């Protein structure tokens, strides 16, 4: 399981940084999006650009989670939850995360 966790984080780093790095980083720093424990990005602002970014990121994450789940013979929602915990934990100061209580918190 630890190996899978490392693979999840590495995959997310590649997806997030190689394809959408500047835009995702900017959206995070401006408080437009936040990480959730479900493993998916959520919009805090409902404008067209933010919603499009969230959809692109989440579609890529979903594909990555499915590949990892298939490779490791585990449910995709388990992979997503492991990734969500890691993404929330590594959020930078000033970025938003959704806590277990369902409320947004600024780290």
PyMOL commands that set and color helices and strands:
alter all, ss='L'
color gray80, all
select helices_A, chain A and resi 2-29+48-72+76-89
alter helices_A, ss='H'
color red, helices_A
select strands_A, chain A and resi 33-35+41-43+96-98+104-106
alter strands_A, ss='S'
color yellow, strands_A
deselect
rebuild
show_as cartoon
